[in-house]
Amino acid sequence: MRRRPKILAALAALALPIAATGVSSGAPPAAVAATPAPGLAAAFQSAAQQYGVPESVLLAVSYAETRWDDHKGQSSTSGGFGPMHLTAADPSELVERSSGQKLAKGESLRTLYTASDLTGLDPAALRTDAAANVAGGAALLASYQKSLGLPVGADTSAADWYAAVAQYSGSSDRVGASTFADDVYAILARGAARTTNVGQQVSMPALKVTPQREQLSRLKLSGAARDTAASDVECPTQLNCEWLPAPYQVTAPGDYGNHDLANRPKTGKIDYIVIHDTETSWQGTLNLVQDPTYVSWQYTMRSSDGYTWQHVKAKDVAWHAGNWYVNMHSIGIEHEGFAAQGATWYTEALYRNSARLVKYLAKKNNIPLDRAHIIGHDQIPGTLPSTVAGMHWDPGPYWDWEHYFDLLGAPIYGHQIFPVKAGSIVTIKPGFDDNVQVVTNCTGPGTTCAPQGTNFVYLRQAPDDAAPLVKDLGLRPGSSASTTQVSDIGARAAAGSRYVVAQRSGDWVAVWYLGALAWFKSPASAPDAFAKPGLVVKPKPGKVSVPVYGRAYPEQSAYPEGIPYQAVTPLQYSIGAGQAYPVGDATIETDYYRATTFDGQPPTDHVQVLGKDRYYLIWFGHRMAYVRAADVDLRPAV
C-alpha cells in the first residue's frame, strides 16, 4: 500500500509533468517532439507505439535498470541517465578488472548517443528529460531487435524480445546478458507498481510469457566471465563472479594477515550475512583486500553492474565485522558505495545481484532470511563498552531494506492483522521512496543532505514532533540527545527492526529501546509499525536489571588448558525490570574460535571452544545484542 509522505516527501509533489524538451535540429519523430507527455506512464505508452516495442517489455527493462527512477538528471555510477539508464561514458573508457584484463563494453558505454542518433533528440534532453529518455530506450530496443532479424511492433509478443533485452544489458558475456534478460522476464511475470523518486505513479500488470531464450545465440556472446574454475568461487551460476583471494601470509614476526583459516560450520555455525558498503571505489576496495596488513571480507560487489569478486572462502573467518564473535559466525559482503550518498551508488543491478548472492549463501548455510540474520554492519554490537562508539554505521540510511528483502523473496512484514498494543512485538516498515527524513552532514558539518528516500523513522523522548531524539549512552556518553547527522544512528528504527510496545498515546507508539522509552508516530491510517507474534525476553522476577553483551562467549570452565579465558563484559546498557525485547535467535552457539597464530594447530589454536552457558540474540535499540538465558524469561509476546 502507498505510504504517507514523511517530512520532506511533500517536495516530490512539486514534480512537473514530463515533456520532451531540448530537442536538437535533427528532426526527431513527430510523436515525441510535438506531444509533451503528461506523465511517465504516458511516456512509456507513447514510446512503445512510436518505436514498435511492446509496452510491457519497455516497462520491464526500465524497471530492471532503475525501477523507473530518473535520479533527477544525475548519472549513475556507471554513467547511466534516466529511467532507461542510457549511458554516456567516453568511448575510450574501459572498465578495469582486478586481474588486469579489460572489460570492453564498446558501444554499450555510449547508448545515450546512439539513442540520440536514432531519435533525433538532443543528448541533453535524453539526460534530463524522462520522456525523451524513455523514447531513446525504446528506439535502442527496436534497433537491437531489427539488427537481430526479429519482428518489431508494439503488438509483437513479449516472448520474442529476449535477445534484444539481453543486448540492452550492455554485457559482453553470456552470464551477464542472460541474467539481465531473465530478471526482466521475471519482472514481467510478477508485474510491478510504484511511485518514482519524483512522484510519478507507474504500474505494469503481470504478464506470464515463455521467453525465447534460444535467441541468445544470435548475440554471439563470450562464455561465462569467470576467470577461474567454477570450484574456486562460491556464487550462484547466474552471477558474474571471479576469485580474487585475500592473502593469508606472515607479515612480521608473530603477525599475519588478513583472515583466519577455519572449517565452518564444524568450527562454528554461519548465522549471519553482513551487508557493508565500501566507502571507496571498487578498485580501491580490491586493492585493500589484497593487502595482507589490512582486514578482509568474503565478497566485493561493483555498483555499476553487480559484478562480484570472492576473496575468502565461506568456511574461513574474515576480519570484517569489528566483533570477533560476529566474524566467527558471519559472511561479509562489501558493496561499492558511500553511505552518505546513497541512491547514486545503490543501483538496481547492485541490489538484484546482492540479493541473488545472499539467497544462494543463505540456502547453502541454512541462514534465515530475516533482519536478525541478514544484517547491516550498523547492527553489529560493540564487544566492550569502550568499543561501542567506534562501531560502523554502514550501509546507512539510504539502503532500501524493504526493496532488498522483496528481492530476497522474504518481504518485511507489513500487515495490520494484530493490534499494536502494550506488550506486542512490532516490525518497522516506513516505506522508502516517500519516507524522506531530515538527515544532515552528508557533505560537511551543518549541511542538510539532499532529500531522498530513507529506511528509518526517528525515535523521540516524548510523543511530540518537537521532542528531542532519544539518547544513546554508548554513542554519546552523558546526557546528550542523538542528532540527525548522517552517521548518528542512535535514534533510528530501521526497516525490518523489531521492538516491544510499551504504551500508546494517540498516533504515537512507545517501544523499549536501549533500556528506555522511545516514541515514534504511527497513525492507524498510515502505520509505520505492524504487530506480529514472536518471542520476547524479560528480566527474571526479582532482578532489577539485566546486563546485555556484545558477544556470547563460553563460561570460564569451558576453556581447556592452554586456551586463555575470554571474559564476557557487559555493555553500558541494561534491561530494566518490566521491560521486554524481541528475540532474534534463541539457538545461537555459545563459543569462541581460538585463532591467534598463523600456523596454529589443535588443541590450543584454530579450535572451537564450546560452552554450556546459553545466550539469546535480541533486538536491542538500533543494534543486536546478547543476553544470558539465565537472566531472563523467554515467553511469547502478548
FILUMTOR-629453 format. One record per residue (C-alpha): x, y, z negated. Coordinates in steps of 0.001 Angstrom, whole numbers. Example, Ala and Ser with C-alpha at 12.3 -4.5 7.8 and 13.67 -1.06 7.14 Angstrom:
ROGU:12300:-4500:-7800
ROGU:13670:-1060:-7140
This chain:
ROGU:0:0:0
ROGU:1104:3578:538
ROGU:2978:5058:-2385
ROGU:2262:8523:-3704
ROGU:4913:11153:-2948
ROGU:7379:11936:-5727
ROGU:8705:15420:-6470
ROGU:10331:16432:-3181
ROGU:8463:13989:-969
ROGU:5991:16696:-19
ROGU:8737:18138:2181
ROGU:8053:15305:4607
ROGU:4615:16741:5238
ROGU:6270:19704:6945
ROGU:7425:17500:9807
ROGU:6135:18937:13071
ROGU:4674:16921:15941
ROGU:7387:15376:18061
ROGU:7916:16847:21500
ROGU:10360:16093:24295
ROGU:12357:19317:24305
ROGU:15776:20351:25553
ROGU:15289:18696:28955
ROGU:18073:19200:31487
ROGU:17600:20224:35088
ROGU:17903:16599:36149
ROGU:14201:16214:36946
ROGU:13055:13846:34169
ROGU:9962:11725:34726
ROGU:6923:13953:34601
ROGU:5072:11994:31928
ROGU:7913:12510:29481
ROGU:8705:16115:30338
ROGU:5236:17574:30730
ROGU:3226:15984:27932
ROGU:4600:16514:24407
ROGU:3738:13511:22259
ROGU:1621:14313:19188
ROGU:3494:11768:17101
ROGU:5939:8924:17123
ROGU:3291:6237:17666
ROGU:2106:8066:20777
ROGU:5717:8388:21945
ROGU:6134:4608:21923
ROGU:2901:4140:23827
ROGU:3827:6765:26432
ROGU:7375:5489:26969
ROGU:6215:1884:27264
ROGU:3813:2822:30055
ROGU:6287:5121:31780
ROGU:9141:2626:31977
ROGU:7279:-674:32128
ROGU:8258:-2147:28776
ROGU:5728:-3963:26564
ROGU:4949:-1562:23744
ROGU:5321:-4368:21200
ROGU:8882:-5060:22387
ROGU:9811:-1382:22281
ROGU:8415:-1016:18770
ROGU:10129:-4163:17507
ROGU:13527:-3202:18958
ROGU:13298:219:17333
ROGU:12241:-1300:14020
ROGU:15180:-3708:14088
ROGU:17550:-817:14798
ROGU:16261:1891:12445
ROGU:12833:944:11046
ROGU:11559:3822:13256
ROGU:13508:6464:11322
ROGU:15261:9237:13234
ROGU:17664:10363:10472
ROGU:16732:13934:11414
ROGU:19083:14103:14359
ROGU:22128:12857:12472
ROGU:24100:9892:13760
ROGU:24538:6595:12001
ROGU:27991:5360:11031
ROGU:28292:3711:14440
ROGU:27365:6857:16359
ROGU:23713:5948:16950
ROGU:20938:8543:17187
ROGU:17186:8493:16748
ROGU:14626:5703:16364
ROGU:16156:3723:19239
ROGU:19726:4126:17932
ROGU:21172:5443:21189
ROGU:24964:5546:20845
ROGU:27235:8375:21885
ROGU:30780:7351:20980
ROGU:33756:8417:23052
ROGU:34205:5977:25953
ROGU:37792:5287:24919
ROGU:36700:4225:21426
ROGU:37376:643:20479
ROGU:36401:-951:17224
ROGU:39435:-2414:15463
ROGU:39177:-5813:13878
ROGU:41162:-6794:10831
ROGU:43100:-9349:12844
ROGU:44459:-6640:15146
ROGU:42214:-7609:18047
ROGU:39997:-5100:19824
ROGU:36254:-5438:19859
ROGU:35487:-3596:23081
ROGU:31873:-2609:23415
ROGU:32354:-593:26578
ROGU:29077:788:27835
ROGU:27257:-147:24623
ROGU:29089:2712:22888
ROGU:27535:5251:25267
ROGU:23939:4173:25680
ROGU:22736:7720:24995
ROGU:24435:8959:28169
ROGU:23180:6001:30178
ROGU:19691:6814:28920
ROGU:20203:10423:29967
ROGU:21081:9310:33492
ROGU:18060:7016:33641
ROGU:15531:9540:32329
ROGU:16975:12885:33347
ROGU:16656:14027:29750
ROGU:19387:16170:28252
ROGU:21681:14300:25826
ROGU:20895:16942:23205
ROGU:17203:16037:23393
ROGU:17999:12340:23153
ROGU:19949:13023:19958
ROGU:17497:15278:18167
ROGU:14029:14687:19592
ROGU:12423:11398:18586
ROGU:10027:11203:21539
ROGU:12840:11758:24014
ROGU:14930:9177:22177
ROGU:12153:6570:22447
ROGU:11865:7288:26159
ROGU:15610:6767:26509
ROGU:15435:3434:24701
ROGU:12568:2277:26912
ROGU:14498:3245:30028
ROGU:17516:1264:28827
ROGU:15475:-1863:28138
ROGU:13833:-1620:31557
ROGU:17200:-1192:33252
ROGU:18586:-4269:31477
ROGU:15530:-6283:32477
ROGU:15859:-5241:36132
ROGU:19588:-5994:36234
ROGU:18842:-9500:34986
ROGU:16332:-10047:37786
ROGU:13430:-10319:35350
ROGU:9944:-8799:35699
ROGU:9292:-5253:34471
ROGU:5934:-3863:33422
ROGU:4077:-2770:30309
ROGU:1749:-5747:30812
ROGU:4517:-8348:31123
ROGU:4815:-10966:28407
ROGU:6969:-10025:25433
ROGU:8439:-13533:25645
ROGU:10160:-12615:28934
ROGU:12291:-9847:27426
ROGU:14617:-11939:25242
ROGU:17803:-11378:27263
ROGU:17167:-7641:27664
ROGU:16608:-7334:23928
ROGU:19815:-9279:23274
ROGU:21705:-6952:25613
ROGU:20284:-3935:23770
ROGU:22197:-5098:20663
ROGU:25440:-3999:22319
ROGU:27128:-7170:21131
ROGU:29608:-8818:23478
ROGU:29299:-12239:21857
ROGU:26529:-14810:21775
ROGU:26107:-14884:17980
ROGU:25614:-11138:17592
ROGU:23331:-10765:20618
ROGU:21119:-13752:19831
ROGU:20861:-12861:16145
ROGU:19626:-9365:17016
ROGU:17127:-10730:19523
ROGU:15885:-13316:17037
ROGU:15416:-10559:14455
ROGU:13359:-8563:16939
ROGU:11091:-11515:17723
ROGU:10733:-12309:14020
ROGU:9574:-8708:13503
ROGU:7133:-9159:16360
ROGU:5715:-12274:14732
ROGU:5240:-10586:11349
ROGU:4117:-7172:12508
ROGU:5092:-4005:10644
ROGU:3709:-714:9386
ROGU:5374:2135:7549
ROGU:5711:5873:7188
ROGU:9022:7087:8596
ROGU:11517:9406:6951
ROGU:9742:12421:8481
ROGU:6220:11377:7592
ROGU:5240:9709:10878
ROGU:2915:6718:10493
ROGU:3673:3847:12859
ROGU:2239:338:12947
ROGU:2742:-2758:15058
ROGU:293:-5685:14884
ROGU:1707:-9190:14590
ROGU:2286:-10888:17921
ROGU:3409:-14504:17978
ROGU:5302:-15377:21120
ROGU:7832:-18028:22045
ROGU:10829:-16095:23384
ROGU:12619:-17382:26446
ROGU:15948:-17980:24711
ROGU:17376:-19754:27752
ROGU:17603:-16292:29345
ROGU:20656:-15628:27163
ROGU:22858:-17485:29665
ROGU:22220:-14654:32166
ROGU:24287:-12290:29990
ROGU:27500:-14340:30290
ROGU:28480:-13593:26697
ROGU:31553:-14887:24925
ROGU:31248:-17611:22330
ROGU:30898:-17025:18591
ROGU:33005:-14143:17321
ROGU:34580:-16171:14522
ROGU:38331:-16252:14911
ROGU:38928:-19338:12807
ROGU:37357:-22744:12440
ROGU:33838:-22771:11050
ROGU:35087:-24648:7983
ROGU:37125:-21602:6931
ROGU:34111:-19381:6322
ROGU:31069:-19874:4140
ROGU:28500:-17974:6163
ROGU:25213:-18745:7901
ROGU:25588:-19597:11568
ROGU:23553:-16518:12588
ROGU:26126:-14181:11030
ROGU:29269:-12969:12766
ROGU:31806:-13837:10092
ROGU:35554:-14382:10005
ROGU:38084:-15485:7409
ROGU:40468:-12825:6126
ROGU:41997:-14319:2986
ROGU:42753:-12306:-107
ROGU:46318:-13082:-1217
ROGU:46907:-15441:-4093
ROGU:50546:-14888:-4982
ROGU:53016:-13853:-7672
ROGU:53513:-10066:-7676
ROGU:56019:-9742:-10536
ROGU:57434:-11943:-13276
ROGU:54451:-13141:-15264
ROGU:51954:-11355:-12996
ROGU:49982:-12376:-9944
ROGU:47016:-11375:-7778
ROGU:44396:-10963:-6692
ROGU:41915:-13667:-7747
ROGU:41862:-16969:-9593
ROGU:41584:-20486:-8265
ROGU:38720:-22499:-9716
ROGU:36349:-25276:-8818
ROGU:32904:-23793:-9292
ROGU:30293:-24989:-10140
ROGU:32299:-27620:-12057
ROGU:34251:-24837:-13794
ROGU:31205:-22612:-14220
ROGU:27851:-22124:-12506
ROGU:27416:-19395:-9919
ROGU:24450:-17443:-11295
ROGU:24687:-14008:-9667
ROGU:25358:-12314:-6353
ROGU:26621:-8784:-6930
ROGU:25855:-6044:-4406
ROGU:28651:-3450:-4179
ROGU:29428:-553:-1896
ROGU:32996:106:-844
ROGU:33385:3890:-1374
ROGU:35757:3804:1577
ROGU:35681:2678:5204
ROGU:35560:-977:6152
ROGU:39176:-887:7351
ROGU:40262:743:4100
ROGU:38388:-1949:2225
ROGU:40033:-4730:4225
ROGU:43428:-3171:3524
ROGU:42717:-3132:-212
ROGU:41534:-6723:-451
ROGU:44747:-7850:1274
ROGU:46832:-6083:-1382
ROGU:47952:-8695:-3938
ROGU:48277:-5982:-6607
ROGU:44653:-4901:-6176
ROGU:41391:-6670:-7047
ROGU:39270:-8933:-4856
ROGU:35743:-9898:-3841
ROGU:34257:-12652:-1735
ROGU:32880:-10725:1284
ROGU:33100:-7358:3056
ROGU:30323:-6243:5409
ROGU:30626:-3466:8004
ROGU:27958:-770:8055
ROGU:27502:-312:11776
ROGU:26610:-3898:12689
ROGU:26808:-6071:9574
ROGU:29964:-7835:10780
ROGU:31342:-9830:7844
ROGU:34711:-10920:6525
ROGU:35151:-13557:3816
ROGU:38186:-13213:1550
ROGU:37720:-15598:-1394
ROGU:36028:-18989:-1441
ROGU:32834:-19242:-3459
ROGU:34424:-21873:-5688
ROGU:37151:-19416:-6746
ROGU:36825:-16421:-9067
ROGU:37217:-12978:-7520
ROGU:38031:-9904:-9627
ROGU:35202:-7594:-8638
ROGU:32664:-7042:-11406
ROGU:34654:-5323:-14166
ROGU:33383:-8029:-16531
ROGU:35198:-11363:-16686
ROGU:32123:-13316:-17756
ROGU:30216:-11997:-14724
ROGU:33233:-12650:-12489
ROGU:33201:-16264:-13710
ROGU:29595:-16686:-12617
ROGU:29196:-14489:-9535
ROGU:29930:-13834:-5885
ROGU:30719:-10245:-4891
ROGU:29726:-8654:-1573
ROGU:31164:-5256:-652
ROGU:29060:-3184:1766
ROGU:30750:-396:3678
ROGU:29334:2864:2416
ROGU:29317:5687:-77
ROGU:26677:5572:-2812
ROGU:26186:9343:-2825
ROGU:25468:9403:922
ROGU:23057:6509:1086
ROGU:20965:6002:4193
ROGU:23681:7072:6650
ROGU:25689:4011:5640
ROGU:22998:1574:4565
ROGU:21903:698:8083
ROGU:19220:-1761:9094
ROGU:21909:-4054:10533
ROGU:23682:-3987:7175
ROGU:20517:-4776:5221
ROGU:19487:-7605:7538
ROGU:22859:-9318:7699
ROGU:23438:-8868:3979
ROGU:20067:-10484:3256
ROGU:20947:-13278:5687
ROGU:24198:-13942:3811
ROGU:22585:-13712:357
ROGU:19803:-16135:1285
ROGU:22418:-18608:2508
ROGU:24557:-18265:-636
ROGU:21567:-18375:-2976
ROGU:20267:-21578:-1425
ROGU:23692:-23196:-1447
ROGU:24310:-22330:-5106
ROGU:20743:-22581:-6497
ROGU:20613:-18878:-7379
ROGU:17118:-17439:-7923
ROGU:16131:-14681:-5501
ROGU:15174:-12094:-8104
ROGU:16589:-8863:-9509
ROGU:18078:-10623:-12516
ROGU:20343:-12711:-10280
ROGU:20737:-10654:-7083
ROGU:22082:-7604:-8849
ROGU:23763:-4291:-8210
ROGU:27195:-3514:-9575
ROGU:25333:-901:-11624
ROGU:23549:-3668:-13582
ROGU:26701:-5281:-14958
ROGU:27244:-4548:-18658
ROGU:30461:-3399:-20240
ROGU:32335:-6041:-22205
ROGU:33142:-3823:-25192
ROGU:31761:-504:-26466
ROGU:34876:1185:-25066
ROGU:34275:-102:-21523
ROGU:30588:815:-21153
ROGU:31144:4386:-19937
ROGU:33554:3223:-17239
ROGU:31246:678:-15614
ROGU:30272:1270:-11994
ROGU:27038:2731:-10607
ROGU:27029:1399:-7028
ROGU:25228:736:-4742
ROGU:23488:3811:-6139
ROGU:20071:5472:-5945
ROGU:19758:5185:-2162
ROGU:19973:1395:-1790
ROGU:16477:227:-810
ROGU:15947:-2731:-3118
ROGU:12313:-3162:-2089
ROGU:13141:-3499:1598
ROGU:16122:-5706:773
ROGU:14012:-8183:-1181
ROGU:11397:-8168:1563
ROGU:14176:-9293:3912
ROGU:15193:-11951:1387
ROGU:11660:-13315:1568
ROGU:11169:-12608:-2140
ROGU:9239:-9305:-2329
ROGU:9444:-7337:-5559
ROGU:6225:-7860:-7466
ROGU:3629:-5130:-6858
ROGU:103:-6372:-7586
ROGU:-2068:-4969:-10342
ROGU:-3688:-8227:-11429
ROGU:-2872:-7945:-15120
ROGU:-3471:-4846:-17245
ROGU:-482:-2677:-18143
ROGU:-761:-2597:-21929
ROGU:1410:-2721:-25016
ROGU:3349:-5979:-25046
ROGU:3096:-6729:-21324
ROGU:6105:-7030:-19016
ROGU:6120:-4567:-16126
ROGU:8152:-4611:-12925
ROGU:9147:-1231:-11489
ROGU:8131:-732:-7862
ROGU:8023:3000:-6984
ROGU:8293:2711:-3206
ROGU:11299:4129:-1420
ROGU:10734:6377:1574
ROGU:8274:8663:-186
ROGU:9885:8306:-3620
ROGU:12138:11350:-3245
ROGU:13571:12129:-6664
ROGU:15765:15109:-7517
ROGU:19416:13997:-7516
ROGU:22395:16311:-7936
ROGU:26170:16498:-7409
ROGU:26323:14428:-4211
ROGU:28574:16984:-2524
ROGU:30012:18722:-5574
ROGU:29195:19979:-9066
ROGU:25971:21933:-9276
ROGU:24705:20934:-5826
ROGU:21336:19339:-5086
ROGU:21541:16231:-2931
ROGU:19773:16234:431
ROGU:16237:14869:-21
ROGU:15903:11201:880
ROGU:14186:8104:-454
ROGU:15362:6782:-3821
ROGU:14965:3450:-5575
ROGU:14091:4545:-9134
ROGU:11874:6524:-11487
ROGU:13229:8817:-14187
ROGU:12656:7958:-17838
ROGU:11882:10715:-20351
ROGU:11887:11094:-24106
ROGU:8190:12058:-24215
ROGU:5126:11761:-21940
ROGU:5725:15115:-20282
ROGU:7297:16092:-16949
ROGU:9279:18756:-18800
ROGU:10619:16403:-21475
ROGU:14356:15697:-21441
ROGU:15608:12487:-19911
ROGU:16340:9599:-22258
ROGU:19736:9194:-23894
ROGU:22334:6529:-23239
ROGU:24823:6376:-26112
ROGU:27176:4233:-24064
ROGU:27423:6613:-21123
ROGU:27063:9868:-23078
ROGU:28155:9333:-26691
ROGU:26473:11679:-29136
ROGU:23089:13273:-28629
ROGU:23198:14455:-25015
ROGU:20331:13529:-22724
ROGU:21024:11848:-19410
ROGU:21227:14003:-16281
ROGU:20140:13949:-12643
ROGU:23749:13627:-11462
ROGU:24045:11000:-8731
ROGU:26423:8852:-10802
ROGU:24414:9106:-14046
ROGU:22227:6007:-14234
ROGU:21372:6473:-17901
ROGU:17717:7410:-17360
ROGU:16790:5418:-14266
ROGU:14438:2472:-13983
ROGU:15275:969:-10593
ROGU:13012:-1032:-8307
ROGU:12689:-4609:-9472
ROGU:13852:-3939:-13011
ROGU:11621:-5203:-15819
ROGU:10602:-3748:-19167
ROGU:8198:-4422:-22030
ROGU:5477:-1835:-22543
ROGU:5453:-227:-25984
ROGU:2453:2094:-25547
ROGU:386:4107:-23052
ROGU:-751:7715:-23036
ROGU:-2973:8638:-20092
ROGU:-939:8311:-16905
ROGU:2243:7736:-18888
ROGU:3791:4407:-19878
ROGU:6397:3959:-22617
ROGU:8763:981:-22456
ROGU:11512:-280:-24739
ROGU:14808:946:-23299
ROGU:18270:765:-24896
ROGU:16704:439:-28327
ROGU:14319:3395:-27996
ROGU:11149:4511:-26213
ROGU:11353:5689:-22604
ROGU:8407:7265:-20743
ROGU:7535:7360:-17050
ROGU:4406:8380:-15197
ROGU:2434:5564:-13567
ROGU:-1165:6595:-12793
ROGU:-3657:3798:-12261
ROGU:-4462:5254:-8820
ROGU:-826:5024:-7643
ROGU:1165:2935:-10129
ROGU:4929:2572:-10267
ROGU:4808:-425:-12620
ROGU:2983:-3731:-12310
ROGU:2339:-6247:-15089
ROGU:3392:-9859:-14688
ROGU:3642:-12801:-17116
ROGU:7034:-13769:-18442
ROGU:9169:-14436:-21492
ROGU:10390:-11793:-23926
ROGU:12798:-11765:-26855
ROGU:12041:-10146:-30212
ROGU:14202:-9969:-33352
ROGU:13540:-12839:-35699
ROGU:11377:-11960:-38711
ROGU:13356:-10187:-41402
ROGU:16005:-8810:-39019
ROGU:16124:-5016:-38968
ROGU:18117:-5021:-35739
ROGU:19789:-7452:-33359
ROGU:23069:-6814:-31521
ROGU:23424:-7087:-27752
ROGU:26522:-8239:-25908
ROGU:28179:-7802:-22554
ROGU:29246:-11428:-22253
ROGU:28256:-14864:-23510
ROGU:31494:-16427:-24714
ROGU:31652:-19564:-26879
ROGU:31873:-19658:-30659
ROGU:35364:-19886:-32160
ROGU:35098:-23606:-32993
ROGU:34625:-24454:-29295
ROGU:38177:-23409:-28335
ROGU:40689:-26256:-28155
ROGU:44219:-25879:-29412
ROGU:46314:-23720:-27123
ROGU:43462:-21512:-25888
ROGU:43058:-18313:-27923
ROGU:39590:-17450:-29218
ROGU:37870:-14731:-27186
ROGU:35886:-12541:-29577
ROGU:32356:-11547:-28622
ROGU:31993:-7922:-29700
ROGU:28563:-6261:-29933
ROGU:27960:-3241:-27744
ROGU:26878:103:-29222
ROGU:23214:-713:-28620
ROGU:20812:-2855:-30634
ROGU:17258:-4178:-30560
ROGU:15196:-2872:-33432
ROGU:12501:-4719:-35342
ROGU:9236:-4640:-33399
ROGU:10952:-4106:-30031
ROGU:10851:-6600:-27145
ROGU:12823:-7083:-23917
ROGU:12170:-9308:-20868
ROGU:14244:-12429:-20356
ROGU:16141:-12597:-17085
ROGU:17517:-16108:-17621
ROGU:17182:-18478:-20572
ROGU:19516:-21147:-19138
ROGU:22895:-19410:-18826
ROGU:26154:-21137:-19741
ROGU:27984:-20150:-22911
ROGU:31527:-20481:-21637
ROGU:34922:-18987:-20958
ROGU:37029:-19824:-17909
ROGU:40642:-19662:-19003
ROGU:42801:-18452:-16090
ROGU:45745:-16314:-17111
ROGU:48727:-17677:-15170
ROGU:49454:-18252:-11521
ROGU:50364:-21922:-11818
ROGU:48245:-22738:-14884
ROGU:47373:-26339:-15469
ROGU:44857:-28079:-17754
ROGU:44383:-28486:-20629
ROGU:45296:-24887:-21501
ROGU:44799:-22945:-18264
ROGU:42386:-22996:-15325
ROGU:39856:-24754:-17541
ROGU:36333:-24039:-18725
ROGU:35657:-23801:-22457
ROGU:32020:-24637:-23181
ROGU:30233:-23509:-26327
ROGU:27057:-24549:-28129
ROGU:26004:-21068:-29304
ROGU:23178:-20214:-26882
ROGU:22559:-16832:-25295
ROGU:19771:-15326:-23212
ROGU:20219:-12865:-20353
ROGU:17831:-9943:-20882
ROGU:16772:-6761:-19132
ROGU:18131:-4012:-21357
ROGU:17990:-437:-20086
ROGU:19454:47:-16636
ROGU:21820:-2901:-17042
ROGU:21566:-6526:-18055
ROGU:22757:-7711:-21471
ROGU:23062:-10894:-23523
ROGU:21562:-11767:-26918
ROGU:22231:-14740:-29157
ROGU:19325:-17152:-29226
ROGU:19841:-17495:-32971
ROGU:18996:-13787:-33451
ROGU:15718:-13666:-31546
ROGU:12439:-15403:-30972
ROGU:11609:-16374:-27390
ROGU:7913:-16080:-26586
ROGU:5518:-15289:-23725
ROGU:4598:-11657:-23179
ROGU:1055:-10706:-24151
